[in-house]
Amino acid sequence: MTTSPDLSGWTVSLDLWGTLIVHGDRAAVTDWRVAEFTRVLDAFGQARPGAQIRHAVTAADRIALHRQRHDGVQPTVGELLAGVLDPLAVQATAEMLSVLEVVHTHASLRGCPRPIDGAQHTLRTLGGTGARLVLTSNTLSTSPQVHRQLLDDLELSPFFADMLFSGELGVAKPRPEVFATVAERAHSTPEKVVHVGDDWLTDVRGALDAGSRAVHYQPTGRPARPSVLAITALDQLVDVLSAACLPTDAAGITRKQDPR
């Protein structure tokens, strides 16, 4: 598309992890968390074998992620830490928890997350369409505060008019309340929101069930599901959003739509 479509009146909501940035070295993240939990527990006289700590950390992550993806449950940091410490029968003090909270919420940075190829160019192009750009991200161990610092460091923050994190909302995608909040904060309706993400359940089904539109980002190139718009690279997004938001006449020419 040689000229940007006019998407004034629309809100384009974008997922973060797996859509705009990659996690990086996930094994390094897990290894660091296990090493730091081991060190902290030992320092507070609650030493446990490393293998037990690793099992507790990975099991707690798996359970929390499943509940979030399937039920939209958003745990607090205290609940996430309890998910690791309770199976280890650790009697945690307030001081211990404060130290572990820093470990827990900053661990993802050890993976050296970075923008997906084309992310900044795509966001810059979207900014020229007149659409309101919103970041809508689920969070677990990585706190909203750390997310914001990471986005600043990756120079992605300036592209967004708003940022919504499940850790602050108290509810997570795929719950419809998330997409309703995106619309409410844009002084709009869910019907005027298009959400873009890589997760079929939380991003695509969540948005569609909330009455919004959706674009499935599938960088692996897997076949698109019927009746769902999909892209395999971010540089395809503007054209697909034009098809999703603007009507076409019989000749297939996209024309401007009244956003009201």
Secondary structure, DSSP 8 states (H G I E B T S, - for coil): --S----TT-EEEE--BTTTEE---HHHHHHHHHHHHHHHHHHTT----HHHHHHHHHHHHHHHHHHHHHH-----HHHHHHHHHGGGT----HHHHHHHHHHHHHGGGGG--EE-TTHHHHHHHHHTTT-EEEEEE--SSS-HHHHHHHHHHTT-GGG-SEEEEHHHHS--TTSHHHHHHHHHHTTS-GGGEEEEES-IIIIIIHHHHTT-EEEEE-TT-----TT-EEESSGGGHHHHHHHHHS-B-TT--B------
